């Protein structure tokens, strides 16, 4: 053991509180040495232990007939999709690294989420992302945006998995703390699922993949503190990725799992060897003896804690059946990857780490992990004063613009609405062989599952402005919109994963936002029967300059589409098709892009939302799609009805002639009708010869006839006025990002 033992002051520098330090002493029955203290510091960090969130995460619904593992049981969620197949999917954050080094931060986020998928035996077939940046006029924002997009594109394209969808928002609250959330989904045969466990005394423990370096050390701790001026000094905490190495690791890992020799396997993400050895041992109720001298290292003379805490990318810990060592080695030799036996499984339920012939750490696995001995806190929370102030918003205090066409032009150029073409054209959406139907425009990504008639329908969604205004309602809206996107694409919502991005949990107002958001997620997931398969909590997204980011509980939702005949697009299909709006219309402009950006009014509640009305909308829309009664479906979200019309028209450059229904003019302001963002509404188009059947099918559901699709290269005619030509609308819509980033 090391002679000089660390003090409580050393513990605090590593993010361990004095109370936690005392608990470590109690667990060990002695003071920890520095290596042991480092182990506890990363495993008990917020990033690894969820110590400030787990008490609320446990309240979320986790069961359904399709669920094969519950949240937290494995590296990612696992859902039965029929035909002897399962979908593994998950979303995670890489926010802090991306704030400091955008390219590698985003790239390694993509690498990490894909490893979570293929360590379960699943081959990744689709990626999405959810991104948040500061003011687009800022040079820092442009630098971060360019780096993040290039990092995602370079890694995903080289790795060979298509990026099929995502979302991007801009707001000054994200100026210092961008959010980079990466989603991946993969397919595995249900009899070839691998588990992150360890058991069987004497079974060998291998580290495979890349060599271990000094990148990423204390990365989990770095992700569990606020961003500050000193954060730039922590560049060693940002990992460096190699997508080509990960591609080799993917193939070798799947081949190894297929051999039937694997007891357990886990990605080395946050906290590296420390995390994988402790979590696998705790799950299997066994222990390990690990010789750090046998770990392939990039640098000579690495210290024990550096090897244990390194977050070098493209590495796995694997426990295999004793006697199969040569077969394991042959597989990784074939793929030209490191493969070193670094230890064996024991029955001690402890981790014994040796280095230089000495025992440098002796710690109990169970006491390190989430659900074991890691601390669990129930933080105090308090409703912030702004919440009630926002509820006092009165629409009558907002002047009606004299020229609504000016508002339309303005909205089409807003960074939160304008085309993302500059971004998505840097992603390869067709790489790989599994995807045959992704690129037809729709509200959610649709990905064919090769060898079946089934398709995955995937969506990521969250409007942080809504959640800030009303965390419970706003988070329920995020779940609802993700489900609405899937329904509009012809799918059936099945389950969610989440990435919960919040500020410092020790801030009572931030924690109130978190607790309220969980309550909103719970009630929405129960309504749509979409259990939570797992995800990620990212606290400490705040700085002294900007304060906390908007609470941003990003929802990644999985849906299923059986057969392609019910696939639905968002774009208008033919001149003369009728245009209808499904759902009730409210006199509401709360938290809309129109109110927030055009009027610069920041204080308003979340948009109107009713869960029962939303569920009824989904039911009606699925009925219309399956009955062949509509030709397009597009949900109303940012920018309201006008932006939905424009997005449906511009894909094929159609115009449209629409009017506010007469029966609504007395109770809904024109600006609320065209630009309001009240929820539970879908824009659809109907072939002229199907109008009567369409209307008959909706005799018990609210709908409004708006007008017709007009000729290509025509005009956006609203209430009898040509607001703008389709060519001008396209120019405005497509120019914002390219001009800002030129």
N, C-alpha and C positions, 0 to 999 in steps of 0.2 A: 504494500500500500504506500501511497505517497505520504511523506512525512508531515508536510505543512498543510494543515487542514484549513479550508476556507472559512471565512467569518460570515455573520449575517449580512454584513455590508457587501461582501462578495455576492451573496445570494441575491440581494436587491439589485445589484448591477446586472444580474442575469434574468431579472424579471420575477424572482421568487420573493414573495412577501415574508416578513418575519414570522407570521403565523404558519405559513406553508413550510418555512425552514424548520420550525419546531416540529411540524408533523412529519417531515422527512426523518428527523432525528428519532422520533418515536417509532416510525416504521422500521428503520434500520437497527435501532437499539444502540446507536452511536452517531457521531457526527459523520457526514459524508465527506469523502475526498472530492477534489475538484472535478474529476471525471464523473463521479456519481452525481454531484450537484448539477453538472451540465446535462446529464441524462434527465434528471427530474425537471430541470428548467424548461427543456423543450417539450417533454411529454405532458407537463402540467401547464404549458402555455395555452392561451385561449385557442390558438390555431389547431392544436392537437386534442385538447381535453374537452372543449366546449363547456368549460366549467361555469360560465355565466349564462348559458343558453339551454343546456340539456334538460333542465327542469320543465321548460316550456315546450321544447321540441317533442317531449314524450306525450304531449297532449294531442298531437296531430294524428289523424287516421292513418293506419298502416296496413290494413287488411283488405283483401278482396280475393275472389276466386282465382284471379289470374296471377296473384303475387306468389313468387317462388321463394323469395327471401324477404324478410322485413327490413325496414330502414335500420342501418347500423350493423347489420349482420355480416355484410361483405363489403368489398371495395366499391360496389355500385349496385343500383337497383336491378332487379331481375323479374321480368314479366313474361308469362306464357303467352305466345302469340299463335299457337296452334301448329299443326304439321310437325310436331316433335321439336319445335324451335322455341327459343326464348330470346327476348331483347334485353340486353344489358344497357343501361343508360344512366348518365349522371351529368351534373353541371357543377363546376367549381370556379373559384376566383383566383386570380393572380394579380391583385390590385396593387399592393405595395411595390413588388418588383417592377411592375410596369410604370409606376410613377417615377422610378429612379432610372431604369434602363428599359425604355419602352419595347425595343426590338426583342431582346432576350427575355424580358418579362412575359411578353405575350407568347412568344414562340415556345417557351418552356411550359407555359400554361396549357397550350395545345398538346404538347408532348405528355404532360402529366395526366391529363384527363383521358387521353387515349390508352395510356398504360393501365389506368384503373379498369378500363373495359376489357383489354385483352388478357389481363391477369385472371379474369374469370373464365377464360377459354373462348371469349367472344371475339369475332373479327369485326373491328370498327368499319362501318359502312357509311356513316354520315356525321358531319360536324356542323354545329351552329355556334354563334357567339352573341353576346349581349354586351354592348360597349357604352360607356358614359365618359364624356369629355367636358372640359370647361368652355369658356367663351371662344367661339371659332375665330374671332378677330385677334386673339392672343397668339403670339409667336410660340409660346410654350405649348399651348394646345395643339397648334399645327405640328410641332415637333413630336409630341406624344402620339398624335393621331397617325402621322406618317409611319412612325416606328412600330406602333401596335399593329396597324394593318399589314405592313410588310412582314412583321414577325409571324402573324397568323398565316398569311399567304405562303410565305417561304416554307414554313414548317409543314403545314397541311398539304401543300402541293407536292413537296418532296416525299413526304411520308406516304402519300398515295390514297388519301381519304378525302372525298369531296366535301367542300363547305357549301351547304345547301340552303342556308338561311341565317337570319339574325335580326338584330335591331341596334340602332344607334341613336343616342340622345345627347344633347348639349345643354348645359346650364352652368352658370358661374359657380354653383356649389361644388362642382366636380373639378374646379380649377387646379387645386393642389393634389386632389385624390381622384384620379381617373378610376373607373371600374372596368375591369377586363374579366368577363365571365365566359368560360369555354364549356361547351356542351359536346358530348359524343355519345353515339349509339352504335351498338354492335349486335351481331347475331351469333348465337351458339346453339348447338344441338343439346337438348335437355339432358342427355346421358353423358355429356362431355364437359359439364360445368366444373370449374376448379374453385377451390375454397382457400381463403386466407387463414390457414390453421397450421398447427404443428403438433404432432404426437408420434408415439412409437420410439421408445428408448433405443438409442444407438443409431437411429436414422440420420443420415448425413445432411448437413446444411450447406448449401452452395450459395455463393454470390455470383451472378451472371450478368453479362452485358459490359458496359463501359467500365473503365478504371475509375477509382475514387480519387477526387482532387479536393482542393480547399474551397471550391465554389459552393455557395449555399449554406455555409456553416452558420448556425443560429438563424437560419431563414425563418423557421417557425416562430422564434421569438421576435424577429424583425416584423413579422406579419401581425404581431400581437401588441403593437404600440402605435401611437399617433405618428403621422408623418411630420417631420420638423426639418429645420435647416441642417441638422446633423445627419439626416437620413442619407444624404449624398455620400457621407463617409462610409456607408455600409454597402458599397457596391459589391464586396465579397459575398454578401448575402444573396445576390442575384445569380441564379444558376445559368449555365451555358448549355444550350441544346444542340443536338446533332440528329436531324430527322432521318438521315440515311442509316445511322447506327440504330435508331429506333425501329426502322423498317426491318432490319436484320433481326433485331430482338423480338419483334412481333412474330416473324416466321418461325424462329427457333422456339419461342415460347409455346406457340400453338402446336408445333411438332412434338415438343416435350410432353405437353398435356395429353395429346392424342396417344402417346406411348402407354398411358395408364400407370406410369411409375410415380406420378406426383402425389405426395401427401398434401402439401399446401404450397401456395405461392403468393407473394405480395410484392407490389410495386414499392420501390424506395422513393417516396415523395418527401413530404415534410419530415424532418428529423432523421432521415436516412436509415442507416442500419439500426439505430436505436428504436425507431418506431416499428419497423417491420419485425424485428426479433421479439419485442415486447408484446405487440398486438397478436402475432401468431401464437406465441407461447401462452399468453393469457387465454386466448380462445380455446386452445387445445388442452389447457390445464397441464401443461408440461413446462420444462425449462430448456435452456440451451447453454452449452459451453462453446464460446467463440474465441478463436485465436486471431487477433487483429493483424498479426504478422503475415497471415496468409491472404489478406485482402489486397488485390492488385491496386496499387496506388500510382498516381501520376507524379507525385513529388516525393522525394526521399525525405526521411526524417519527420513525417507527419506525426503529431502527438495523438495520444489515445482519443481524446475528446474530439479532435479534428476528424479522425477516421469515423468515429461513431455518429457525429452530427452532420457530416457532409451531405449535401443534397445534390451531389453530382447526378446528372440526368442519365436516363437509359440504363437503369440497373434494377435487378430483381433479387429477392431472397427466395430460395426454393428449398423445400424439404422433400426428399425423395425416399423411396423404399431402399433400405439397406441391401446392397448387392447389385444395385443398378448403376453404380457410379460410372462405370466405363461407358455405358450406353448414354448417360447424360453428357459426359464429356465429349463423346463422338458427335452428338447433335450440335453442340456449341462450337466444336472444332469445324464442323461442316459450314457453319455460318460465320466463321472467323470472329468469334466473340470470346471474351474472357469467360472462363468457367473455373471457379476455384472452390474446393471444399474448405470452408472456414470453421466448421464446427460440427457438433452432433447434438441430437435431442437427448435431454435428461428427464428424470422424473422429479426434479427438485422444485419445479415451478419458479425457479430463480434464473436470472441471467448472470453467468460468470464470464466476464470479458478478460482475456489475457493479452498482454503485449510485452514483448521483450522478455518472455519467460516469467513475467510476474502477473499476479491477479490485480488488475487495475480497477475493477468494479464488480461488485456483488450486490445485485438489487432484485427484489421480487417483481416478477412480470405483472402480476395482477394489480399491484399498487401503483403502477405507472399509467394505467390506461383508463379511458372513458368507460364508465360502467363498473370500474374496479375501485381502486383506492384513490384515484384522482379526485381532487376537491370538487364539490358541487355547491354553487352559491345561488341564493335567491336574492337578487339585488332589489333595492328599493326603487320605486318608480313614481313619477308624478306627472300629471297632465300639465303640459306647458301652457302659459297664458295665451299664446298665439292661437291655440286650437279654438277656444270659444270666440276669440276675436274674428277668426275666419268665418265662423257660422253666422255672423251678423251681416255678411255681405248682402247687398240689396241690388238686384239687377236694374232697378229704376234709377239708380245713381249713375249708371253708365249711359252716356249719350249714344244715340243711334247714329252711325256714320252716314254722311250725306250721300256717299258713293260706295255701295257694297262691292262694286267691281274692283275698286282700289284695294279693299280688304282681300279679295280673292287673289289679286296679283301679289300682294304682300305675303300671304300665307304660302303660296307656291315657292317662294324664295327663302322661307325660313329653314334654318339648318335642321330643325326637328321634323320637317315635312318633306323637304326637297329630295330629289332622287339620290339614292346611295350608289348609283352606278360606278362612280369613281372608286368606291370601296370594293363592291362585289366583283368587279372585273379583275381585281387582283387575286381573287380566289378561283381555284379550279373546281367547278361544280360538277364536272363529268369524269374526273379521274377515277380509276378503279373500274370494276366490271359489274358491281351489284346494282348500280343506279341506272334505270332506263326511263324514268318519268319525272325527274326533278324539275326541269326548267320551264314547264308551262306555268305562267304566272298564277299564283294562288295565295291565299292568306297564310297557308302553312306549307312547309316543304313536304313533298310526297316522294317516297323512296321505295322502289320495288325490292322485295325480298326474293332474291334469285331462287328459282326452283319451285316457287309457289305462285299462287294468284294474289297473295297478300302484299300490302304496302304499309310501311310505317308512315305516319303523318305526324310531323314534328313542328313544334312552335316554342319560341321563347318570348316572354312578355313581361313588362312592368313599366308603368308610368310613375316615376318617383315623385313627380309633382302632385299627383293624386294621393299618393301614400303620405306625403308630408302634410297635405291638407287634412287628411283623415286616415290615419294608418289602418284602422280596421276595415273601413269601407274601401280604401284604396288598394289594399292587398287582396280583398275579395274580388275587386274589379280585375286585378292582374290575373288571377286564376280564371275568372270568367272570360276575359278576352282571349287567353290562350286556348280555352275550350272552344270559344266562338270561332277562332281562326281554324281550328281543326274541323269543326262542323261545316264551316263555309267551304272547306276543301273536300268535303264528302266523307270525312272520317268520323270515327266514334272515339271520344276521349276515354283514356284508359287509366293513366296514372301520371303523377308529376314527380319531378325532382326540383330542388330549389337552391338558390344561392342568395343568402340573406346578408345584404350589404348595409351596414349601419355604422354609426359613429362609436364613441367610447361608451361601453356599457356601464361605466361608473358614473356617467352623467344621467341623473334621474329622468330627464326629459327624453334622452335617447333611448333609455331602457323602456320607458312608457311606449315609445314608438314601436319598439321591438315586440313587446308583449301584445300590444293592440294588433299589430300585423299578424302575429301568430293566430290570434283569435279570428281575424278575418279569413286567413287561409284555411283554418279548420272548418268554418261554416261553409265556405265555398266548396272545398274538396268533398265534404260530406254531401252537399247538394248534388254535385256532378258525379259522385261515386268514383273519384279519382284519388286513391290513396297516395300518400307520400312515400316514395321509395328510398329517400335519403337526399343528400346534398352537401351543403357547405355553409358555415356561418363565418362571415368576414366582418368582425368588429374593428374599431379603431380607424375607420375611414374618416378622419377629420384632422384638422390642423389648427394652430393658433391663429392663423390669418383668416381662414375661410370658415372655421367651425366645422360641424359635422356635415357630411353630404346629405342630400335628401335620403330618407330611408328607402332602400331600393331592394325589396325582396323579389328577385328575378325568378320567374316561374318557367321551368322547362317542362313541357307537356308532351307525352307520348299518346298518339291515337293510332287506330288501326282502320284500314280501308281494305275490305275483302273484294277483290276484283277491281277492274279499272273502269267499269261502266258507270260507276257513281262518282268518278273523279269530277270535281267542279273547279272551274277557273274563276278568276276575279274580273276578267276583262270583257267588255261588251263584244258581241259576236257579229251582229248584222245590223245594217241600217233598217229602221222600221220596228226593231224590237221595242217592246214596252218596258218602261222603267218603273219599278215599284220600290217603296220603302216598307220593310217589315218592322213592326214594333211601335210602341207609343212614342210620341214626340212631346217633349217637355219644354217649357219656357225657361231654358237653363243655359247659361254660358260659363258656369263655375269651372275654374281650373282649366279652361280651354286654352289652346294656343292663341286663339283670337283674343281672349281677355288678357292673358299673361304677356304676350308679345306686342300686340297691336295697341291695346289700351295701357299696357304696362301696369296693370293692376295685379299685384302678387297675392293679395289676401282674399281668398274665397274658399269655400268648402270643396270637397270632391264633387264630381258630377253626379247627377241623380242616378241611383242604381237600386234595383230591386231584384233579389235573387230568384224569387218565384217567376217574375216576368222573364228573366234571363233563361231559366230552364224551359219555360214555355216556348221561347223564341227558338231554342235549339231543337226542340221537338218538332216544331212547325217546319223549320228549315230542312231537317233531315227528311221529313215527309215529302216536301217539295222536290228535293233532289232525287230521292228514290222513286218518285212518281214521274220523273222526267219532265217536270213542269217549269223548270227554270234553266236558263242558259249561262248565267253567271251569278256569283254571290260574293259580296265584299263587305266586311264588317265596317261600321263607322267607328273611327277612333280619333286620332289627332287631326284637327282641322275640320272635323264634323262632316256633314253631308256633302258640302262642295268639294272637299278634297277627295272623298270617296268617289264621287262622280268623275272628277278629273283623272284619278288613278285608273278607274275602269275604262275611261275613254282613250287615254293617251297611249295605251299599249298598242292598239291598232289604229291610232290617230283618228278615231271617230269624234264627231261632235255630238251634242245632245240639245234637246229642247225640253226644258222642264219648268214647272211652276210650283209655288207653294200652294197646296190645296186650300180651296176657299174656306173650308170648315175649320182650318187651323189659324187663319189670319187674325181672328178676333182674340185668340188666347196665346199665340206664340209669336214673339217678335221675329221680324225677318232675319236679324243677325243671329238669333238663337236657332232659328230653323236651319239656316245654311251653314253656320259655323259652330254651333253649340256641340258639346261632346257628351250629352246625356247618353247613358249606356243602353245596351240591349236593343240595338237596331242593326239591320242588315239591308244593304242595297242589292236588289236583284234585277235581272233583265229576263224578259219572257218573250218567246216567239209570238208574233201577232195572232197566229191561229190557236195559241194555247191560253189566251187571256181569260176566256170564260171558264175553262177548266181550273186555271190558277185561282181565280177569284172564288169559285165554288168550293175549292179545297180549303180556303181560308175563312169560311163563313163564321167561325168562332174565334178568329185571331185578328188583331188589329193590323191593318195595312193601308197604304196610301198610294194612289196612282200619281206619278210625278210627270210623265211625259214619254218621249221616245228618243231612241238613238238616231242621230241624224247622219248626214253624209260624211265621208272621210274628208279630211282637210277643210272641215267646216268651222262652225262656231260653237262656243259654249253659251247657249241662249238661255237666260234665266229670267223668269217672270216677264217675258216678252222683249228682253234687251240682250243684245250680243255683248256679253261681258268681255270676252276676248276670243281670238281665234285659237284653234287647236295648235297651230304652229307657234304662236306666241306663248301659249301656255306651256308647251313642251320646252321652248327655249328658256323660260323662267325656271321651270322645274328641274331642268338638267344642268343649269349653269352654276348653282350656288357652291357646291363643293369643289368642282374643278377651278373656278375662279379664285376661291379662297386659298387653295392649296397649290396654285400654279407656281 
